[in-house]
Amino acid sequence: MPPPRGLVQQVDHFLHRRQLLGRGQRLLVACSGGADSVGLLRLLHAVNGSEYWGWKLVVGHVDHQLRGRASAGDAAFVRQLAKRLGLAFVCLKVKVPRTPEGFASEAAARQSRYAALAALARRRKCAAIVVGHHAEDQAETILLKILRGCGLRGLAGMAQKTRAHGVPVVRPLLWVRRAELRAFLAEQAQKWREDASNRSPFYLRNRVRTEILPVLEGVQPRVVELLIRLAANARMAEGLLEPATQRALARAIVSKPRGAMVLNRVLLRKLPLELRRRVLRAALLACGVPADRIDFEQLLAATRHLRKGPGKKVQMVFGGGVAMWIEREAVVVGRRGEKKRRHGDAAARRHGGET
């Protein structure tokens, strides 16, 4: 039997098959200096050596300024690595709010990082941001979603291609195991930087990585593979449900006054429970509620309120200062204080609402 192909060839074949990246593109490769992002950078640089892709790789580093001299050391390390590979280097410093305990919020750090990467990508006219999330990252993400009480969308985990602040984000290594990346780096005699905060039990992801996932692997050694399969199945189901959600939302919209949204309660009540919930979520997203600020239980409660009698009126406040008013014949989503709920019943009646 022929020997198994090396990781560079596997990544090259995967990118040809999935078409996540285009030929000749300028790409911002996000590199923190850690093993995963350094592995991504070295792999893309090696794949690009075939001259087929013809990428113009730009190494992007975000300095969170959270670890003093260690953070500066990370930036210097990545700068030197980019220089050694003959690649352009760009860096942006950001400030991340800290908790009262002195830690940076995971969500705040992630949001500031992607905002900075998007800014760097636009500055350098890059077609996409490429990040180094691997199979264990995907498994950890799914477990975190489960622990926080997710729905089908949460089980889908991270997508191979998405957008952040209007810029495409590509994750070409979600199928690669952490050990494979480190073995590749060892073959290249490539060093990386260790972030001490990755061992802090303050962050839930670290506890999932160091405590929960090892226990699960002790029970089922293939747990990472099975979680990735679960994510793929959930994503396929999402691909079927999302178009149906958007069609149902379009039918239910009565009006869109000043960035708010008035929905026909009668039409919503006729939808199956899950589709009703998804339509309300889509309306909240359209009115400016961040996805991570939509509480599943709160949304489910709103969904169930729709089935109650026409006299039942409910106000629920979601993230981003957006509220949902469930009126007699309408559901109004908008900013608090705008009093758009005054117009909800009349608008719904004009468009065939309940009488």
N, C-alpha and C positions, 0 to 999 in steps of 0.2 A: 504493500500500500504506500502511496506517496505520503511524505511527511505533511502534517497540517500547515497551512499557510500562516505566515506571521501576522501579527496584529495590524501592521501597516497595510498589507494586502487585503485583510478582512474589512478594514475601515474603507479602503478604496472601493471595494466591491459593493459594500453597503451603500455608499454615497451614489454610486452609479445606479443602483437598483431603486433607491428611494427618491432620488433627485431632490434632496433637501437643499442643495447648493447648486448654483449655476457656474458654468465655465466663465473664466475671465472676471469674476466678481472681485470687488474690493471688500474684504471681510475684517471685521473687528473681532479678534480673538481675545476673550476675557481671560486674564491671567492674574491670579492673586499671588502666585508664588508657591502655592501648595501643590501636593503631588498630582491631584486630579487635573488642575488647570495647566500645570506644566506638561503633564502627559498629553493633554489635548493639543497644546501648542506644538509639541515635538511630533505628534502623529500627523497633524495637518501639514506641517512643514515637510515631513517625509513623503506624504501622499502627493504634495504639490511638486515634488521632485521629478515626477514622471512626465511633466510638461503637458499632460493632457488638460488638467484643470486650469492652469494659468492664473491662479488666484493672486491677488495683491494683498498679502496678509499684513495687518496692522495689529500690534500687540497693545491691548488696552488694560490699564491697571487703575483700580479705584482705591485710593488711600482713605480708609475710614478714620484714621487718626485716633484709634481707640487704644493702641498698645505702645504709645510713646516711640522710643527708639526702635522697637521691634517693627512697628509699622513702616518707619522710614527705611529700615533694613529690607523689608519685603519689596518696597518700591525700587530700591537700588538693585536688588537681586534680579527682578524682572527686567529692569532697564538693561542690565548687563547681558542677560540671556537673549533679549531681542537683538542687541548689538552683535552678539556672537553668531546669531543666525542670519544676520544681515537684514533685519526687519525693522520697520518704523515702530516707534514706541510713543504712546501718549498716556498721560496720567492726569487724573482729576482728584483733588482732595474734597472730601465731603465731611460734614458734621452730622453725627447721628445722636439723637436725644438719648439720654441715659435714664434708667429707672432710679428710684430712690436708693436702691442697693448699690448703685454705681455701674450697673450692667447696661449694655445697649440692647434694646428690644430687637428680637430676630426679625420681626415684621418691618420695623423702622429701618434696620440695616439693609434688608433686602430691597425695600422701596427706594432708598437713597442710592443703592448700588445700581439698580436698573435704570434709574433716572440719569445717573452719571454716565453709564455705558451708552445710553441712547443719545445723550448730548455729545459724547465723543464720536459716536458713529455718524451723527449728522455733520459734525465738524469736519470729519475726514471723508465724508461722502461714501460711507460704507453701505453696502446693500443689506447686510445682516450682522447681527451679533452672534458669535458662536461661543457656547458655554460648555463646560466639561462635566455636567452631571452624568453619573454612571448608574449601573444597575442597583447598587446598594442605596444610592441616593433616592432612586425611584421607590424602592421598597420602604425606606424610612418615611418618605413623603406619604405613601398610602397608609402606613400605620399611624402616622400623626393625624391624618384626616379622619381615620376611624376613631381614634381616641377623642377627637374633638366633635364627633357626631356628624359625619358627612352623609351626603346622598350619593347617587350614582356618579355625578360629576366628580366628586372627591375621590371615588374609587378609581377613576380614570388616571389619577396621578398627573405627572407632568407630561405635556405634549412634546413631541419631537420638534414641532414648529409652532410658534405662537408669536405674539407681539408684545412689546413693552414700550409705552410712550410713543407709539406709532412706528416703531422700528421692528422688523422681523427678528426673532430670537430662535436660534437653531440649537438643538441638543442631539448631536450625532452619536453620542456614546452611551445612550440609555440601556443598551444591551450588553455593554462591556462590564465585566466584574472588576472590582477594586484591585484584586490581586493581579489580574492581567495587566492593568495599567502600571502597577508597581514593578512587575516583572519586566515590562517593556522599558521602563526608566532604568532599571538595573542593567539591562542589556546595553543601553546607551551611555552608561556611567553618568547619568544625569542626576544631579542633586535637586532638592527642593527645600522649601521652608516649612517648618512646623508652626502652626498657630496654637498657642497654649489654650486659647479660649475654646478650642474644639474638645477639650477634656473637661470643661466646667460643667458640673451637674446642674447649674442654674438653668441652662438651656434644655428644653424638653427634647429637642432633636438629638442632643448628645446622649441623653439617657436612653432614648430609643436605640441609638447606635451601639452603646456600650453595655446596656443592661437587657433591654427587651428583645432585640433581634438575636443576640447570642442564645438566649433561652429558647426562642422559637426554633432556631437552627438545631438546637439539641433535641427538640421534639421531632422536627421535620427538616432534615438537611437541605431540602430543595425549596425552602420557604421563599427565598428571594426570587427564584425562577417562577414559582407559583403566584406570587404577588404581581410580578410583571405580566404574567398571563391574565390575571384578573383585571389589571389595568387595561390591557389590550381589548378584552371582551367588553369592559365598561365603556371604553372609548367608541367601539363599534355601535353599541346601543345608543350612546349619546349622538352619534352621527345620524341615527334614524329619528331620534326624538327632537333634536334641535330644529329641523325644518318644520315639523309639526307645531312646535311651540311658537315659532315666528308667524306661521300662518294663523294660528288661533289668536295671537296677540293683535295682528293686523285687523282681524274681523271684529275684535272686541273694542278697539279704540273708537271712542266717540269724538274726542277732540284733544288737541295739545295746546292748551293755553299757556303761553309764556314759559315754555320748558317743562310744564307739568303734563300730566296725562290723565284723561278721564276715560274709564272703561265701563262698558255695559255690564252691570252685575248679572242681569238675566242670562246673557250668553255665557258668562263665566260659570254660573251655577250649573249649567248643563254639561260642562266639561268633566271628564274623569278627574278624580282627586289629584293624581300626580301631574297631569297636564295643567290643571288649574294652578297648582303650586308653581310650576315652571313659568307660566305666563306672568304671574305676579312677580316672580323673581326677575324676569326679563324687563318688566315695567320699572322695577326699582333700579336696575342697572342703567336703563335708558334715562332715568331721571337723576343720575349722578351718585347713586350709592355704590361705594367700592365693594367688589365681590366679597372680600374678606370681612366686611362689616354686616353682611346679611346673615343673621342668626337663623339656623335651620328650624329650631323649635318655634321661634317667633313667626317665621314665615308660614309654618304649618298651621299655627293657630289662626293666622289671618285667612288661610285657605279654608279652614273649617268654618270660620265666621260667615263666609259667603253663603253657606247652606242654611243659615238660620233665617227666621222670618224677616219680611221686608221692613219691619219697624225697628230692627236691631241696628244701632249705629255704633261704630267702634273707631277709635283713633289709635294708631300704633306708630311709634317713632323708630325709625331705622337709622343707620349710620349716615354721616355726611349732612345732618340736619334735614333729612327728607322724611316726611310722614306719609302714612297711608290712612285715608278716611274711607271707611266702608259705610256708604250712605244707603238710603232706601232703595234706590235703583241704580246706583253707580258706585264705582271704586275710584277714588281720586288719589293720585300720587303726586306729591310736589313738596316744595320747601315749606317748612313751618312758618306761620305768620302771614302767608300769602292769601289765606282765606278762600282758596279756590273751591273748597267744599261747598260754598254757598251756591255755586253754579252747577254742581254735579247732578242733582236730581233733574233740574230743568233740561239740561243738555241730554241726559239719558232718555228722557221722555220724548224729546224731539226726534230721537233716532230709534224709536221702537222699543223703549224700555217697558218695564213692568207697569201695569195699570191697576 
